[in-house]
């Protein structure tokens, strides 16, 4: 096995990985990822002690403790492209020896839990409610750059979705990955469940019309109407499928928790989105601290 080249694994002068600017000892094996850099401190304010604070560009990391539980929270910024950076660098920090630049013989699986905002695609999932994502269904193209295999249920789900939406005609081929069941089972009370669709943008890719016409004006209706057995689409946002897909390929346990700030069917928006996010953080941390 050859060492990973300097151009492929970039380590800065303080021995930290390039984008996150985090050293291996500065990161926990329980990691909360948030899109908004300002949300990091909204999470870490509940820590009993903060060990490390790191920042580079939009990537802010706080690592600390709630009781005996060591937790890191990292801001990713928006979109699947940023998730590609964060998930690969989280994995590298745990599973690559930064001295030898070799993959470790014994690999570590970590827990990665997203806490983000989202738009509901079902009338009965109201604003200010919470959703735990059973699957991440990507209509971006990130996972097509990696070698990925689906289990039989995932194959059937994505086939039914493509048939229903006809998305393969003019958009990126959709992909799907399931959440970590071992994490999902802890988030029951107070959480809706369903498939989360991940979009590569906020306006056109999520069916919003401002000044531009849409290539697929029936997108929201097709997503809302989709059903496969007991599965249906609960919401959409911009990171979950990338987290689930990369997490699965790298051997990590991933779960996406969503505060609903908009209901695209009822055409409503939360009157206090910050309160909805705060509720998600508090409820999520109570559970995570005891995992």
Buried (B, 14 or more C-beta within 10 A) or exposed (E): EEBBEEEEBEBEEEEBBBBBBBBBEBBBBBBBBBBBBEBBBBBBEBBEEBBBBBBBEBBBBBBBBBEEBBBBBBBBBBBBBBBBBBBBBBBBBBBBEBEEBEBEEEEEBBBBBBBBBBBBBBEEBBBBBBBBBBBBBBBBBBBEEEEBEBEEBBEBBBEBBBEBBEBEEEBBEBBBBBBBEEBBEBBEEEBBBBBBBBBBEEEBBBBBEEEEEEEBEEBBEBBBEBEBEEBBBBBBBBBBBBBBBBBBBBEBBBBBBBBBBBBBBBEBEBEEBEEBBBBBBEBBBEBBBEE
